[in-house]
């Protein structure tokens, strides 16, 4: 079982920022596209941002210009910097490692709550 360990969630006021972190093993990290997803109450899980091993990124349209995904290959860690947060972005945020061929793994999730 591949472990992805997330941290950095919490409570923030609207307009505030949170920085999420996700660490996994070096072997998995090196060969994976890493991503952040979120699931709000009563809604489906949705992609927030992804970053390939080569550093190429893609974002959900709703977060472009406010969120930034990055990876530190020396620390086997992927980050999600979230700025100008909105109450409707309250969700459980999940880290994902995708190493292709339909294979991957999920973290346990971290709660991000944005108060209005």
C-alpha positions as CSV (number, residue, x, y, z in Angstrom):
1,X,0.0,0.0,0.0
2,X,1.5,3.3,-1.1
3,X,1.3,6.0,1.5
4,X,0.6,9.6,0.7
5,X,0.5,11.8,3.8
6,X,-1.2,15.2,3.5
7,X,-1.0,18.1,5.9
8,X,-1.7,21.8,6.0
9,X,-5.5,21.9,6.0
10,X,-7.4,24.1,8.5
11,X,-9.8,27.0,9.0
12,X,-9.3,30.3,7.2
13,X,-11.4,33.3,6.5
14,X,-12.6,34.1,3.0
15,X,-9.8,35.7,1.0
16,X,-7.2,33.9,3.1
17,X,-4.6,31.3,2.2
18,X,-3.7,27.8,2.9
19,X,-0.7,25.7,1.9
20,X,-1.1,22.0,1.6
21,X,1.7,19.4,1.5
22,X,1.8,15.8,0.5
23,X,4.8,13.5,1.0
24,X,5.3,10.0,-0.3
25,X,8.1,7.6,-1.0
26,X,10.9,8.6,-3.3
27,X,10.3,5.8,-5.8
28,X,6.6,6.7,-6.2
29,X,7.2,10.4,-6.3
30,X,9.8,10.2,-9.0
31,X,7.6,8.3,-11.4
32,X,4.3,9.9,-10.7
33,X,2.3,12.8,-11.9
34,X,1.1,14.3,-8.6
35,X,-2.2,16.0,-8.2
36,X,-4.6,17.6,-5.8
37,X,-8.3,16.9,-5.9
38,X,-11.1,18.1,-3.6
39,X,-14.5,16.9,-2.6
40,X,-17.1,19.3,-1.1
41,X,-20.1,18.0,0.9
42,X,-22.6,16.4,-1.5
43,X,-20.4,16.9,-4.5
44,X,-18.2,14.7,-6.6
45,X,-14.4,14.7,-6.2
46,X,-12.9,17.1,-8.7
47,X,-9.4,17.9,-10.0
48,X,-7.8,21.0,-8.6
49,X,-4.3,20.9,-10.1
50,X,-1.7,18.4,-11.3
51,X,2.0,18.5,-11.9
52,X,4.1,16.0,-13.9
53,X,7.6,14.8,-13.1
54,X,8.9,17.4,-15.6
55,X,7.1,20.2,-13.9
56,X,4.2,20.7,-16.3
57,X,1.1,21.9,-14.6
58,X,-2.6,22.1,-15.2
59,X,-5.3,23.6,-13.2
60,X,-9.1,23.7,-12.9
61,X,-10.4,26.8,-14.5
62,X,-11.9,27.9,-11.2
63,X,-8.5,28.1,-9.4
64,X,-6.3,29.5,-12.2
65,X,-4.4,32.6,-11.0
66,X,-5.1,31.8,-7.3
67,X,-3.7,28.4,-6.7
68,X,-0.2,27.1,-7.4
69,X,1.0,23.5,-7.4
70,X,4.7,22.7,-7.0
71,X,6.9,19.8,-6.2
72,X,10.2,19.4,-4.4
73,X,11.9,16.3,-5.8
74,X,14.5,16.3,-3.0
75,X,11.8,16.1,-0.3
76,X,9.4,13.8,-2.3
77,X,6.7,16.4,-1.6
78,X,4.1,18.2,-3.6
79,X,2.5,21.4,-2.4
80,X,-0.6,23.4,-3.2
81,X,-0.6,27.0,-2.4
82,X,-4.2,28.3,-2.2
83,X,-4.8,32.0,-2.2
84,X,-7.9,34.2,-2.2
85,X,-10.0,31.3,-0.9
86,X,-13.7,31.3,-1.2
87,X,-16.3,29.7,1.1
88,X,-17.5,27.4,-1.6
89,X,-14.0,25.9,-1.7
90,X,-14.5,24.3,1.6
91,X,-13.8,20.7,1.0
92,X,-11.6,17.7,1.8
93,X,-8.5,18.0,-0.3
94,X,-6.9,14.8,-1.5
95,X,-3.4,14.2,-2.8
96,X,-3.0,11.7,-5.7
97,X,-0.1,9.9,-7.2
98,X,-0.6,8.7,-10.8
99,X,2.1,6.5,-12.2
100,X,0.2,5.6,-15.4
101,X,-1.5,2.6,-16.8
102,X,-4.5,3.3,-14.5
103,X,-2.4,2.9,-11.4
104,X,-2.1,5.3,-8.6
105,X,-2.8,6.0,-5.0
106,X,-4.7,8.5,-2.8
107,X,-4.0,10.2,0.5
108,X,-6.4,10.2,3.4
109,X,-7.5,13.8,2.7
110,X,-7.1,17.0,4.7
111,X,-10.0,19.3,5.5
112,X,-9.9,22.9,4.3
113,X,-12.6,25.2,5.6
114,X,-13.2,28.7,4.4
115,X,-15.4,30.8,6.6
116,X,-17.4,33.6,5.2
